[in-house]
Amino acid sequence: MTDADAFDCETCGARVSIDEAVRSETYGGLDPETWQTLCCPSCGSRLKTVFVGDE
Ligand SMILES: [Zn+2]
């Protein structure tokens, strides 16, 4: 795992790897098959929205 695959939660300070993050559907009308939101498994805050669709 590299630093690029982990996120620091701004709410609770947890270091969350991309495999540990909870994936949820996006907000704001983005296509859920193309975009997913990664959430902190500890506090549930959104960490990052990632592109999961095909290029
Ligand atoms: Zn958190």
mmCIF file of the protein (N, C-alpha, C, O) and its ligand, coordinates in Angstrom:
data_MODEL
# 
_entry.id   MODEL 
# 
loop_
_entity.id 
_entity.type 
_entity.pdbx_number_of_molecules 
1 polymer     1 
2 non-polymer 1 
# 
_entity_poly.entity_id                      1 
_entity_poly.type                           'polypeptide(L)' 
_entity_poly.nstd_linkage                   no 
_entity_poly.nstd_monomer                   no 
_entity_poly.pdbx_seq_one_letter_code       MTDADAFDCETCGARVSIDEAVRSETYGGLDPETWQTLCCPSCGSRLKTVFVGDE 
_entity_poly.pdbx_seq_one_letter_code_can   MTDADAFDCETCGARVSIDEAVRSETYGGLDPETWQTLCCPSCGSRLKTVFVGDE 
_entity_poly.pdbx_strand_id                 A 
# 
loop_
_entity_poly_seq.entity_id 
_entity_poly_seq.num 
_entity_poly_seq.mon_id 
_entity_poly_seq.hetero 
1 1  MET n 
1 2  THR n 
1 3  ASP n 
1 4  ALA n 
1 5  ASP n 
1 6  ALA n 
1 7  PHE n 
1 8  ASP n 
1 9  CYS n 
1 10 GLU n 
1 11 THR n 
1 12 CYS n 
1 13 GLY n 
1 14 ALA n 
1 15 ARG n 
1 16 VAL n 
1 17 SER n 
1 18 ILE n 
1 19 ASP n 
1 20 GLU n 
1 21 ALA n 
1 22 VAL n 
1 23 ARG n 
1 24 SER n 
1 25 GLU n 
1 26 THR n 
1 27 TYR n 
1 28 GLY n 
1 29 GLY n 
1 30 LEU n 
1 31 ASP n 
1 32 PRO n 
1 33 GLU n 
1 34 THR n 
1 35 TRP n 
1 36 GLN n 
1 37 THR n 
1 38 LEU n 
1 39 CYS n 
1 40 CYS n 
1 41 PRO n 
1 42 SER n 
1 43 CYS n 
1 44 GLY n 
1 45 SER n 
1 46 ARG n 
1 47 LEU n 
1 48 LYS n 
1 49 THR n 
1 50 VAL n 
1 51 PHE n 
1 52 VAL n 
1 53 GLY n 
1 54 ASP n 
1 55 GLU n 
# 
loop_
_struct_asym.id 
_struct_asym.entity_id 
A 1 
B 2 
# 
loop_
_chem_comp.id 
_chem_comp.type 
_chem_comp.mon_nstd_flag 
ALA 'L-peptide linking' y 
ARG 'L-peptide linking' y 
ASP 'L-peptide linking' y 
CYS 'L-peptide linking' y 
GLN 'L-peptide linking' y 
GLU 'L-peptide linking' y 
GLY 'peptide linking'   y 
ILE 'L-peptide linking' y 
LEU 'L-peptide linking' y 
LYS 'L-peptide linking' y 
MET 'L-peptide linking' y 
PHE 'L-peptide linking' y 
PRO 'L-peptide linking' y 
SER 'L-peptide linking' y 
THR 'L-peptide linking' y 
TRP 'L-peptide linking' y 
TYR 'L-peptide linking' y 
VAL 'L-peptide linking' y 
ZN  non-polymer         . 
# 
_pdbx_entity_nonpoly.entity_id   2 
_pdbx_entity_nonpoly.name        ? 
_pdbx_entity_nonpoly.comp_id     ZN 
# 
_pdbx_nonpoly_scheme.asym_id         B 
_pdbx_nonpoly_scheme.entity_id       2 
_pdbx_nonpoly_scheme.mon_id          ZN 
_pdbx_nonpoly_scheme.ndb_seq_num     1 
_pdbx_nonpoly_scheme.pdb_seq_num     101 
_pdbx_nonpoly_scheme.auth_seq_num    101 
_pdbx_nonpoly_scheme.pdb_mon_id      ZN 
_pdbx_nonpoly_scheme.auth_mon_id     ZN 
_pdbx_nonpoly_scheme.pdb_strand_id   A 
_pdbx_nonpoly_scheme.pdb_ins_code    . 
# 
loop_
_atom_site.group_PDB 
_atom_site.id 
_atom_site.type_symbol 
_atom_site.label_atom_id 
_atom_site.label_alt_id 
_atom_site.label_comp_id 
_atom_site.label_asym_id 
_atom_site.label_entity_id 
_atom_site.label_seq_id 
_atom_site.pdbx_PDB_ins_code 
_atom_site.Cartn_x 
_atom_site.Cartn_y 
_atom_site.Cartn_z 
_atom_site.occupancy 
_atom_site.B_iso_or_equiv 
_atom_site.pdbx_formal_charge 
_atom_site.auth_seq_id 
_atom_site.auth_comp_id 
_atom_site.auth_asym_id 
_atom_site.auth_atom_id 
_atom_site.pdbx_PDB_model_num 
ATOM   1   N  N  . MET A 1 1  ? 0.840   -1.196 0.000   1.00 0.00 ? 1   MET A N  1 
ATOM   2   C  CA . MET A 1 1  ? 0.000   0.000  0.000   1.00 0.00 ? 1   MET A CA 1 
ATOM   3   C  C  . MET A 1 1  ? 0.879   1.252  0.000   1.00 0.00 ? 1   MET A C  1 
ATOM   4   O  O  . MET A 1 1  ? 1.871   1.325  0.725   1.00 0.00 ? 1   MET A O  1 
ATOM   5   N  N  . THR A 1 2  ? 0.518   2.195  -0.788  1.00 0.00 ? 2   THR A N  1 
ATOM   6   C  CA . THR A 1 2  ? 1.237   3.457  -0.831  1.00 0.00 ? 2   THR A CA 1 
ATOM   7   C  C  . THR A 1 2  ? 0.387   4.552  -0.212  1.00 0.00 ? 2   THR A C  1 
ATOM   8   O  O  . THR A 1 2  ? -0.795  4.347  0.063   1.00 0.00 ? 2   THR A O  1 
ATOM   9   N  N  . ASP A 1 3  ? 0.981   5.704  0.006   1.00 0.00 ? 3   ASP A N  1 
ATOM   10  C  CA . ASP A 1 3  ? 0.230   6.821  0.560   1.00 0.00 ? 3   ASP A CA 1 
ATOM   11  C  C  . ASP A 1 3  ? -0.931  7.232  -0.329  1.00 0.00 ? 3   ASP A C  1 
ATOM   12  O  O  . ASP A 1 3  ? -1.938  7.753  0.150   1.00 0.00 ? 3   ASP A O  1 
ATOM   13  N  N  . ALA A 1 4  ? -0.785  6.996  -1.610  1.00 0.00 ? 4   ALA A N  1 
ATOM   14  C  CA . ALA A 1 4  ? -1.825  7.393  -2.550  1.00 0.00 ? 4   ALA A CA 1 
ATOM   15  C  C  . ALA A 1 4  ? -3.099  6.560  -2.382  1.00 0.00 ? 4   ALA A C  1 
ATOM   16  O  O  . ALA A 1 4  ? -4.164  6.928  -2.878  1.00 0.00 ? 4   ALA A O  1 
ATOM   17  N  N  . ASP A 1 5  ? -2.972  5.434  -1.677  1.00 0.00 ? 5   ASP A N  1 
ATOM   18  C  CA . ASP A 1 5  ? -4.117  4.553  -1.501  1.00 0.00 ? 5   ASP A CA 1 
ATOM   19  C  C  . ASP A 1 5  ? -4.772  4.695  -0.136  1.00 0.00 ? 5   ASP A C  1 
ATOM   20  O  O  . ASP A 1 5  ? -5.624  3.888  0.236   1.00 0.00 ? 5   ASP A O  1 
ATOM   21  N  N  . ALA A 1 6  ? -4.373  5.724  0.611   1.00 0.00 ? 6   ALA A N  1 
ATOM   22  C  CA . ALA A 1 6  ? -4.950  5.921  1.942   1.00 0.00 ? 6   ALA A CA 1 
ATOM   23  C  C  . ALA A 1 6  ? -5.351  7.381  2.107   1.00 0.00 ? 6   ALA A C  1 
ATOM   24  O  O  . ALA A 1 6  ? -4.824  8.276  1.447   1.00 0.00 ? 6   ALA A O  1 
ATOM   25  N  N  . PHE A 1 7  ? -6.308  7.588  3.015   1.00 0.00 ? 7   PHE A N  1 
ATOM   26  C  CA . PHE A 1 7  ? -6.842  8.924  3.231   1.00 0.00 ? 7   PHE A CA 1 
ATOM   27  C  C  . PHE A 1 7  ? -6.834  9.235  4.721   1.00 0.00 ? 7   PHE A C  1 
ATOM   28  O  O  . PHE A 1 7  ? -7.039  8.348  5.549   1.00 0.00 ? 7   PHE A O  1 
ATOM   29  N  N  . ASP A 1 8  ? -6.601  10.472 5.051   1.00 0.00 ? 8   ASP A N  1 
ATOM   30  C  CA . ASP A 1 8  ? -6.716  10.909 6.441   1.00 0.00 ? 8   ASP A CA 1 
ATOM   31  C  C  . ASP A 1 8  ? -8.096  11.509 6.641   1.00 0.00 ? 8   ASP A C  1 
ATOM   32  O  O  . ASP A 1 8  ? -8.472  12.456 5.950   1.00 0.00 ? 8   ASP A O  1 
ATOM   33  N  N  . CYS A 1 9  ? -8.847  10.965 7.582   1.00 0.00 ? 9   CYS A N  1 
ATOM   34  C  CA . CYS A 1 9  ? -10.164 11.505 7.877   1.00 0.00 ? 9   CYS A CA 1 
ATOM   35  C  C  . CYS A 1 9  ? -10.013 12.839 8.600   1.00 0.00 ? 9   CYS A C  1 
ATOM   36  O  O  . CYS A 1 9  ? -9.340  12.925 9.627   1.00 0.00 ? 9   CYS A O  1 
ATOM   37  N  N  . GLU A 1 10 ? -10.631 13.858 8.066   1.00 0.00 ? 10  GLU A N  1 
ATOM   38  C  CA . GLU A 1 10 ? -10.523 15.183 8.674   1.00 0.00 ? 10  GLU A CA 1 
ATOM   39  C  C  . GLU A 1 10 ? -11.387 15.322 9.915   1.00 0.00 ? 10  GLU A C  1 
ATOM   40  O  O  . GLU A 1 10 ? -11.199 16.240 10.713  1.00 0.00 ? 10  GLU A O  1 
ATOM   41  N  N  . THR A 1 11 ? -12.336 14.407 10.072  1.00 0.00 ? 11  THR A N  1 
ATOM   42  C  CA . THR A 1 11 ? -13.250 14.500 11.213  1.00 0.00 ? 11  THR A CA 1 
ATOM   43  C  C  . THR A 1 11 ? -12.697 13.808 12.452  1.00 0.00 ? 11  THR A C  1 
ATOM   44  O  O  . THR A 1 11 ? -12.703 14.392 13.535  1.00 0.00 ? 11  THR A O  1 
ATOM   45  N  N  . CYS A 1 12 ? -12.216 12.566 12.309  1.00 0.00 ? 12  CYS A N  1 
ATOM   46  C  CA . CYS A 1 12 ? -11.768 11.825 13.483  1.00 0.00 ? 12  CYS A CA 1 
ATOM   47  C  C  . CYS A 1 12 ? -10.277 11.516 13.442  1.00 0.00 ? 12  CYS A C  1 
ATOM   48  O  O  . CYS A 1 12 ? -9.731  10.976 14.404  1.00 0.00 ? 12  CYS A O  1 
ATOM   49  N  N  . GLY A 1 13 ? -9.618  11.850 12.346  1.00 0.00 ? 13  GLY A N  1 
ATOM   50  C  CA . GLY A 1 13 ? -8.175  11.682 12.277  1.00 0.00 ? 13  GLY A CA 1 
ATOM   51  C  C  . GLY A 1 13 ? -7.701  10.296 11.906  1.00 0.00 ? 13  GLY A C  1 
ATOM   52  O  O  . GLY A 1 13 ? -6.498  10.034 11.899  1.00 0.00 ? 13  GLY A O  1 
ATOM   53  N  N  . ALA A 1 14 ? -8.632  9.399  11.597  1.00 0.00 ? 14  ALA A N  1 
ATOM   54  C  CA . ALA A 1 14 ? -8.251  8.038  11.260  1.00 0.00 ? 14  ALA A CA 1 
ATOM   55  C  C  . ALA A 1 14 ? -7.514  7.989  9.922   1.00 0.00 ? 14  ALA A C  1 
ATOM   56  O  O  . ALA A 1 14 ? -7.802  8.758  9.005   1.00 0.00 ? 14  ALA A O  1 
ATOM   57  N  N  . ARG A 1 15 ? -6.563  7.070  9.837   1.00 0.00 ? 15  ARG A N  1 
ATOM   58  C  CA . ARG A 1 15 ? -5.879  6.804  8.581   1.00 0.00 ? 15  ARG A CA 1 
ATOM   59  C  C  . ARG A 1 15 ? -6.601  5.625  7.944   1.00 0.00 ? 15  ARG A C  1 
ATOM   60  O  O  . ARG A 1 15 ? -6.604  4.525  8.498   1.00 0.00 ? 15  ARG A O  1 
ATOM   61  N  N  . VAL A 1 16 ? -7.210  5.846  6.788   1.00 0.00 ? 16  VAL A N  1 
ATOM   62  C  CA . VAL A 1 16 ? -8.080  4.841  6.182   1.00 0.00 ? 16  VAL A CA 1 
ATOM   63  C  C  . VAL A 1 16 ? -7.525  4.433  4.830   1.00 0.00 ? 16  VAL A C  1 
ATOM   64  O  O  . VAL A 1 16 ? -7.358  5.271  3.944   1.00 0.00 ? 16  VAL A O  1 
ATOM   65  N  N  . SER A 1 17 ? -7.241  3.157  4.672   1.00 0.00 ? 17  SER A N  1 
ATOM   66  C  CA . SER A 1 17 ? -6.799  2.681  3.367   1.00 0.00 ? 17  SER A CA 1 
ATOM   67  C  C  . SER A 1 17 ? -7.995  2.570  2.440   1.00 0.00 ? 17  SER A C  1 
ATOM   68  O  O  . SER A 1 17 ? -9.142  2.532  2.885   1.00 0.00 ? 17  SER A O  1 
ATOM   69  N  N  . ILE A 1 18 ? -7.720  2.519  1.170   1.00 0.00 ? 18  ILE A N  1 
ATOM   70  C  CA . ILE A 1 18 ? -8.824  2.472  0.204   1.00 0.00 ? 18  ILE A CA 1 
ATOM   71  C  C  . ILE A 1 18 ? -9.621  1.184  0.344   1.00 0.00 ? 18  ILE A C  1 
ATOM   72  O  O  . ILE A 1 18 ? -10.803 1.142  0.001   1.00 0.00 ? 18  ILE A O  1 
ATOM   73  N  N  . ASP A 1 19 ? -8.974  0.121  0.852   1.00 0.00 ? 19  ASP A N  1 
ATOM   74  C  CA . ASP A 1 19 ? -9.680  -1.142 1.057   1.00 0.00 ? 19  ASP A CA 1 
ATOM   75  C  C  . ASP A 1 19 ? -10.558 -1.108 2.306   1.00 0.00 ? 19  ASP A C  1 
ATOM   76  O  O  . ASP A 1 19 ? -11.556 -1.823 2.388   1.00 0.00 ? 19  ASP A O  1 
ATOM   77  N  N  . GLU A 1 20 ? -10.188 -0.282 3.270   1.00 0.00 ? 20  GLU A N  1 
ATOM   78  C  CA . GLU A 1 20 ? -10.945 -0.186 4.518   1.00 0.00 ? 20  GLU A CA 1 
ATOM   79  C  C  . GLU A 1 20 ? -12.126 0.761  4.405   1.00 0.00 ? 20  GLU A C  1 
ATOM   80  O  O  . GLU A 1 20 ? -13.105 0.637  5.141   1.00 0.00 ? 20  GLU A O  1 
ATOM   81  N  N  . ALA A 1 21 ? -12.031 1.703  3.487   1.00 0.00 ? 21  ALA A N  1 
ATOM   82  C  CA . ALA A 1 21 ? -13.068 2.720  3.373   1.00 0.00 ? 21  ALA A CA 1 
ATOM   83  C  C  . ALA A 1 21 ? -14.410 2.091  3.002   1.00 0.00 ? 21  ALA A C  1 
ATOM   84  O  O  . ALA A 1 21 ? -14.477 1.124  2.244   1.00 0.00 ? 21  ALA A O  1 
ATOM   85  N  N  . VAL A 1 22 ? -15.462 2.661  3.552   1.00 0.00 ? 22  VAL A N  1 
ATOM   86  C  CA . VAL A 1 22 ? -16.814 2.223  3.246   1.00 0.00 ? 22  VAL A CA 1 
ATOM   87  C  C  . VAL A 1 22 ? -17.276 2.935  1.988   1.00 0.00 ? 22  VAL A C  1 
ATOM   88  O  O  . VAL A 1 22 ? -17.213 4.161  1.900   1.00 0.00 ? 22  VAL A O  1 
ATOM   89  N  N  . ARG A 1 23 ? -17.735 2.172  1.028   1.00 0.00 ? 23  ARG A N  1 
ATOM   90  C  CA . ARG A 1 23 ? -18.171 2.767  -0.230  1.00 0.00 ? 23  ARG A CA 1 
ATOM   91  C  C  . ARG A 1 23 ? -19.672 2.984  -0.205  1.00 0.00 ? 23  ARG A C  1 
ATOM   92  O  O  . ARG A 1 23 ? -20.439 2.096  0.168   1.00 0.00 ? 23  ARG A O  1 
ATOM   93  N  N  . SER A 1 24 ? -20.073 4.163  -0.603  1.00 0.00 ? 24  SER A N  1 
ATOM   94  C  CA . SER A 1 24 ? -21.499 4.464  -0.662  1.00 0.00 ? 24  SER A CA 1 
ATOM   95  C  C  . SER A 1 24 ? -21.789 5.181  -1.961  1.00 0.00 ? 24  SER A C  1 
ATOM   96  O  O  . SER A 1 24 ? -20.885 5.628  -2.668  1.00 0.00 ? 24  SER A O  1 
ATOM   97  N  N  . GLU A 1 25 ? -23.064 5.278  -2.254  1.00 0.00 ? 25  GLU A N  1 
ATOM   98  C  CA . GLU A 1 25 ? -23.437 5.989  -3.465  1.00 0.00 ? 25  GLU A CA 1 
ATOM   99  C  C  . GLU A 1 25 ? -23.151 7.469  -3.316  1.00 0.00 ? 25  GLU A C  1 
ATOM   100 O  O  . GLU A 1 25 ? -23.137 8.015  -2.212  1.00 0.00 ? 25  GLU A O  1 
ATOM   101 N  N  . THR A 1 26 ? -22.926 8.093  -4.437  1.00 0.00 ? 26  THR A N  1 
ATOM   102 C  CA . THR A 1 26 ? -22.587 9.503  -4.434  1.00 0.00 ? 26  THR A CA 1 
ATOM   103 C  C  . THR A 1 26 ? -23.817 10.361 -4.189  1.00 0.00 ? 26  THR A C  1 
ATOM   104 O  O  . THR A 1 26 ? -24.958 9.908  -4.292  1.00 0.00 ? 26  THR A O  1 
ATOM   105 N  N  . TYR A 1 27 ? -23.544 11.601 -3.866  1.00 0.00 ? 27  TYR A N  1 
ATOM   106 C  CA . TYR A 1 27 ? -24.592 12.598 -3.730  1.00 0.00 ? 27  TYR A CA 1 
ATOM   107 C  C  . TYR A 1 27 ? -24.543 13.522 -4.943  1.00 0.00 ? 27  TYR A C  1 
ATOM   108 O  O  . TYR A 1 27 ? -23.564 13.527 -5.689  1.00 0.00 ? 27  TYR A O  1 
ATOM   109 N  N  . GLY A 1 28 ? -25.578 14.283 -5.130  1.00 0.00 ? 28  GLY A N  1 
ATOM   110 C  CA . GLY A 1 28 ? -25.547 15.345 -6.117  1.00 0.00 ? 28  GLY A CA 1 
ATOM   111 C  C  . GLY A 1 28 ? -25.795 14.909 -7.544  1.00 0.00 ? 28  GLY A C  1 
ATOM   112 O  O  . GLY A 1 28 ? -25.475 15.635 -8.485  1.00 0.00 ? 28  GLY A O  1 
ATOM   113 N  N  . GLY A 1 29 ? -26.371 13.714 -7.711  1.00 0.00 ? 29  GLY A N  1 
ATOM   114 C  CA . GLY A 1 29 ? -26.792 13.316 -9.037  1.00 0.00 ? 29  GLY A CA 1 
ATOM   115 C  C  . GLY A 1 29 ? -25.725 12.673 -9.900  1.00 0.00 ? 29  GLY A C  1 
ATOM   116 O  O  . GLY A 1 29 ? -25.946 12.454 -11.091 1.00 0.00 ? 29  GLY A O  1 
ATOM   117 N  N  . LEU A 1 30 ? -24.574 12.368 -9.324  1.00 0.00 ? 30  LEU A N  1 
ATOM   118 C  CA . LEU A 1 30 ? -23.564 11.651 -10.087 1.00 0.00 ? 30  LEU A CA 1 
ATOM   119 C  C  . LEU A 1 30 ? -24.020 10.205 -10.306 1.00 0.00 ? 30  LEU A C  1 
ATOM   120 O  O  . LEU A 1 30 ? -24.712 9.632  -9.465  1.00 0.00 ? 30  LEU A O  1 
ATOM   121 N  N  . ASP A 1 31 ? -23.636 9.637  -11.417 1.00 0.00 ? 31  ASP A N  1 
ATOM   122 C  CA . ASP A 1 31 ? -24.016 8.271  -11.754 1.00 0.00 ? 31  ASP A CA 1 
ATOM   123 C  C  . ASP A 1 31 ? -23.362 7.293  -10.774 1.00 0.00 ? 31  ASP A C  1 
ATOM   124 O  O  . ASP A 1 31 ? -22.134 7.210  -10.733 1.00 0.00 ? 31  ASP A O  1 
ATOM   125 N  N  . PRO A 1 32 ? -24.156 6.544  -9.977  1.00 0.00 ? 32  PRO A N  1 
ATOM   126 C  CA . PRO A 1 32 ? -23.574 5.644  -8.967  1.00 0.00 ? 32  PRO A CA 1 
ATOM   127 C  C  . PRO A 1 32 ? -22.805 4.477  -9.565  1.00 0.00 ? 32  PRO A C  1 
ATOM   128 O  O  . PRO A 1 32 ? -22.028 3.828  -8.865  1.00 0.00 ? 32  PRO A O  1 
ATOM   129 N  N  . GLU A 1 33 ? -23.009 4.198  -10.848 1.00 0.00 ? 33  GLU A N  1 
ATOM   130 C  CA . GLU A 1 33 ? -22.229 3.143  -11.477 1.00 0.00 ? 33  GLU A CA 1 
ATOM   131 C  C  . GLU A 1 33 ? -20.865 3.654  -11.920 1.00 0.00 ? 33  GLU A C  1 
ATOM   132 O  O  . GLU A 1 33 ? -19.977 2.871  -12.256 1.00 0.00 ? 33  GLU A O  1 
ATOM   133 N  N  . THR A 1 34 ? -20.712 4.946  -11.917 1.00 0.00 ? 34  THR A N  1 
ATOM   134 C  CA . THR A 1 34 ? -19.462 5.545  -12.369 1.00 0.00 ? 34  THR A CA 1 
ATOM   135 C  C  . THR A 1 34 ? -18.671 6.164  -11.223 1.00 0.00 ? 34  THR A C  1 
ATOM   136 O  O  . THR A 1 34 ? -17.441 6.186  -11.243 1.00 0.00 ? 34  THR A O  1 
ATOM   137 N  N  . TRP A 1 35 ? -19.390 6.663  -10.232 1.00 0.00 ? 35  TRP A N  1 
ATOM   138 C  CA . TRP A 1 35 ? -18.744 7.334  -9.098  1.00 0.00 ? 35  TRP A CA 1 
ATOM   139 C  C  . TRP A 1 35 ? -19.190 6.699  -7.789  1.00 0.00 ? 35  TRP A C  1 
ATOM   140 O  O  . TRP A 1 35 ? -20.364 6.374  -7.614  1.00 0.00 ? 35  TRP A O  1 
ATOM   141 N  N  . GLN A 1 36 ? -18.245 6.524  -6.872  1.00 0.00 ? 36  GLN A N  1 
ATOM   142 C  CA . GLN A 1 36 ? -18.584 6.071  -5.536  1.00 0.00 ? 36  GLN A CA 1 
ATOM   143 C  C  . GLN A 1 36 ? -17.918 6.994  -4.526  1.00 0.00 ? 36  GLN A C  1 
ATOM   144 O  O  . GLN A 1 36 ? -16.842 7.541  -4.770  1.00 0.00 ? 36  GLN A O  1 
ATOM   145 N  N  . THR A 1 37 ? -18.575 7.152  -3.401  1.00 0.00 ? 37  THR A N  1 
ATOM   146 C  CA . THR A 1 37 ? -18.009 7.949  -2.320  1.00 0.00 ? 37  THR A CA 1 
ATOM   147 C  C  . THR A 1 37 ? -17.385 7.020  -1.284  1.00 0.00 ? 37  THR A C  1 
ATOM   148 O  O  . THR A 1 37 ? -18.024 6.077  -0.815  1.00 0.00 ? 37  THR A O  1 
ATOM   149 N  N  . LEU A 1 38 ? -16.139 7.295  -0.936  1.00 0.00 ? 38  LEU A N  1 
ATOM   150 C  CA . LEU A 1 38 ? -15.468 6.538  0.115   1.00 0.00 ? 38  LEU A CA 1 
ATOM   151 C  C  . LEU A 1 38 ? -15.706 7.242  1.445   1.00 0.00 ? 38  LEU A C  1 
ATOM   152 O  O  . LEU A 1 38 ? -15.481 8.445  1.574   1.00 0.00 ? 38  LEU A O  1 
ATOM   153 N  N  . CYS A 1 39 ? -16.169 6.469  2.439   1.00 0.00 ? 39  CYS A N  1 
ATOM   154 C  CA . CYS A 1 39 ? -16.483 7.029  3.740   1.00 0.00 ? 39  CYS A CA 1 
ATOM   155 C  C  . CYS A 1 39 ? -15.616 6.398  4.821   1.00 0.00 ? 39  CYS A C  1 
ATOM   156 O  O  . CYS A 1 39 ? -15.193 5.247  4.708   1.00 0.00 ? 39  CYS A O  1 
ATOM   157 N  N  . CYS A 1 40 ? -15.363 7.167  5.865   1.00 0.00 ? 40  CYS A N  1 
ATOM   158 C  CA . CYS A 1 40 ? -14.594 6.701  7.007   1.00 0.00 ? 40  CYS A CA 1 
ATOM   159 C  C  . CYS A 1 40 ? -15.352 5.589  7.728   1.00 0.00 ? 40  CYS A C  1 
ATOM   160 O  O  . CYS A 1 40 ? -16.520 5.778  8.070   1.00 0.00 ? 40  CYS A O  1 
ATOM   161 N  N  . PRO A 1 41 ? -14.716 4.417  7.975   1.00 0.00 ? 41  PRO A N  1 
ATOM   162 C  CA . PRO A 1 41 ? -15.400 3.331  8.689   1.00 0.00 ? 41  PRO A CA 1 
ATOM   163 C  C  . PRO A 1 41 ? -15.592 3.628  10.170  1.00 0.00 ? 41  PRO A C  1 
ATOM   164 O  O  . PRO A 1 41 ? -16.393 2.969  10.832  1.00 0.00 ? 41  PRO A O  1 
ATOM   165 N  N  . SER A 1 42 ? -14.870 4.607  10.695  1.00 0.00 ? 42  SER A N  1 
ATOM   166 C  CA . SER A 1 42 ? -14.974 4.934  12.124  1.00 0.00 ? 42  SER A CA 1 
ATOM   167 C  C  . SER A 1 42 ? -16.089 5.918  12.407  1.00 0.00 ? 42  SER A C  1 
ATOM   168 O  O  . SER A 1 42 ? -16.880 5.707  13.326  1.00 0.00 ? 42  SER A O  1 
ATOM   169 N  N  . CYS A 1 43 ? -16.167 6.998  11.629  1.00 0.00 ? 43  CYS A N  1 
ATOM   170 C  CA . CYS A 1 43 ? -17.135 8.050  11.937  1.00 0.00 ? 43  CYS A CA 1 
ATOM   171 C  C  . CYS A 1 43 ? -18.130 8.295  10.809  1.00 0.00 ? 43  CYS A C  1 
ATOM   172 O  O  . CYS A 1 43 ? -19.123 8.995  11.005  1.00 0.00 ? 43  CYS A O  1 
ATOM   173 N  N  . GLY A 1 44 ? -17.880 7.732  9.637   1.00 0.00 ? 44  GLY A N  1 
ATOM   174 C  CA . GLY A 1 44 ? -18.840 7.847  8.553   1.00 0.00 ? 44  GLY A CA 1 
ATOM   175 C  C  . GLY A 1 44 ? -18.698 9.087  7.693   1.00 0.00 ? 44  GLY A C  1 
ATOM   176 O  O  . GLY A 1 44 ? -19.480 9.285  6.763   1.00 0.00 ? 44  GLY A O  1 
ATOM   177 N  N  . SER A 1 45 ? -17.715 9.925  7.983   1.00 0.00 ? 45  SER A N  1 
ATOM   178 C  CA . SER A 1 45 ? -17.523 11.112 7.160   1.00 0.00 ? 45  SER A CA 1 
ATOM   179 C  C  . SER A 1 45 ? -17.049 10.737 5.764   1.00 0.00 ? 45  SER A C  1 
ATOM   180 O  O  . SER A 1 45 ? -16.354 9.740  5.570   1.00 0.00 ? 45  SER A O  1 
ATOM   181 N  N  . ARG A 1 46 ? -17.436 11.547 4.814   1.00 0.00 ? 46  ARG A N  1 
ATOM   182 C  CA . ARG A 1 46 ? -16.970 11.314 3.448   1.00 0.00 ? 46  ARG A CA 1 
ATOM   183 C  C  . ARG A 1 46 ? -15.489 11.643 3.340   1.00 0.00 ? 46  ARG A C  1 
ATOM   184 O  O  . ARG A 1 46 ? -15.031 12.673 3.835   1.00 0.00 ? 46  ARG A O  1 
ATOM   185 N  N  . LEU A 1 47 ? -14.753 10.766 2.693   1.00 0.00 ? 47  LEU A N  1 
ATOM   186 C  CA . LEU A 1 47 ? -13.316 10.972 2.500   1.00 0.00 ? 47  LEU A CA 1 
ATOM   187 C  C  . LEU A 1 47 ? -13.018 11.477 1.100   1.00 0.00 ? 47  LEU A C  1 
ATOM   188 O  O  . LEU A 1 47 ? -12.265 12.433 0.916   1.00 0.00 ? 47  LEU A O  1 
ATOM   189 N  N  . LYS A 1 48 ? -13.615 10.828 0.125   1.00 0.00 ? 48  LYS A N  1 
ATOM   190 C  CA . LYS A 1 48 ? -13.278 11.150 -1.251  1.00 0.00 ? 48  LYS A CA 1 
ATOM   191 C  C  . LYS A 1 48 ? -14.312 10.520 -2.162  1.00 0.00 ? 48  LYS A C  1 
ATOM   192 O  O  . LYS A 1 48 ? -14.877 9.470  -1.855  1.00 0.00 ? 48  LYS A O  1 
ATOM   193 N  N  . THR A 1 49 ? -14.551 11.173 -3.280  1.00 0.00 ? 49  THR A N  1 
ATOM   194 C  CA . THR A 1 49 ? -15.381 10.575 -4.317  1.00 0.00 ? 49  THR A CA 1 
ATOM   195 C  C  . THR A 1 49 ? -14.466 10.072 -5.418  1.00 0.00 ? 49  THR A C  1 
ATOM   196 O  O  . THR A 1 49 ? -13.636 10.818 -5.938  1.00 0.00 ? 49  THR A O  1 
ATOM   197 N  N  . VAL A 1 50 ? -14.621 8.811  -5.769  1.00 0.00 ? 50  VAL A N  1 
ATOM   198 C  CA . VAL A 1 50 ? -13.692 8.192  -6.716  1.00 0.00 ? 50  VAL A CA 1 
ATOM   199 C  C  . VAL A 1 50 ? -14.424 7.728  -7.972  1.00 0.00 ? 50  VAL A C  1 
ATOM   200 O  O  . VAL A 1 50 ? -15.600 7.364  -7.936  1.00 0.00 ? 50  VAL A O  1 
ATOM   201 N  N  . PHE A 1 51 ? -13.699 7.752  -9.067  1.00 0.00 ? 51  PHE A N  1 
ATOM   202 C  CA . PHE A 1 51 ? -14.226 7.293  -10.347 1.00 0.00 ? 51  PHE A CA 1 
ATOM   203 C  C  . PHE A 1 51 ? -14.036 5.790  -10.451 1.00 0.00 ? 51  PHE A C  1 
ATOM   204 O  O  . PHE A 1 51 ? -12.910 5.301  -10.356 1.00 0.00 ? 51  PHE A O  1 
ATOM   205 N  N  . VAL A 1 52 ? -15.115 5.054  -10.644 1.00 0.00 ? 52  VAL A N  1 
ATOM   206 C  CA . VAL A 1 52 ? -15.032 3.591  -10.704 1.00 0.00 ? 52  VAL A CA 1 
ATOM   207 C  C  . VAL A 1 52 ? -15.493 3.038  -12.052 1.00 0.00 ? 52  VAL A C  1 
ATOM   208 O  O  . VAL A 1 52 ? -15.461 1.827  -12.271 1.00 0.00 ? 52  VAL A O  1 
ATOM   209 N  N  . GLY A 1 53 ? -15.912 3.906  -12.937 1.00 0.00 ? 53  GLY A N  1 
ATOM   210 C  CA . GLY A 1 53 ? -16.385 3.464  -14.237 1.00 0.00 ? 53  GLY A CA 1 
ATOM   211 C  C  . GLY A 1 53 ? -15.243 3.194  -15.192 1.00 0.00 ? 53  GLY A C  1 
ATOM   212 O  O  . GLY A 1 53 ? -14.082 3.453  -14.878 1.00 0.00 ? 53  GLY A O  1 
ATOM   213 N  N  . ASP A 1 54 ? -15.572 2.683  -16.337 1.00 0.00 ? 54  ASP A N  1 
ATOM   214 C  CA . ASP A 1 54 ? -14.562 2.458  -17.359 1.00 0.00 ? 54  ASP A CA 1 
ATOM   215 C  C  . ASP A 1 54 ? -14.193 3.778  -18.020 1.00 0.00 ? 54  ASP A C  1 
ATOM   216 O  O  . ASP A 1 54 ? -15.008 4.692  -18.147 1.00 0.00 ? 54  ASP A O  1 
ATOM   217 N  N  . GLU A 1 55 ? -12.966 3.839  -18.425 1.00 0.00 ? 55  GLU A N  1 
ATOM   218 C  CA . GLU A 1 55 ? -12.525 5.058  -19.104 1.00 0.00 ? 55  GLU A CA 1 
ATOM   219 C  C  . GLU A 1 55 ? -13.234 5.200  -20.446 1.00 0.00 ? 55  GLU A C  1 
ATOM   220 O  O  . GLU A 1 55 ? -12.997 6.166  -21.171 1.00 0.00 ? 55  GLU A O  1 
HETATM 221 ZN ZN . ZN  B 2 .  ? -13.448 9.448  10.510  1.00 0.00 2 101 ZN  A ZN 1 
# 
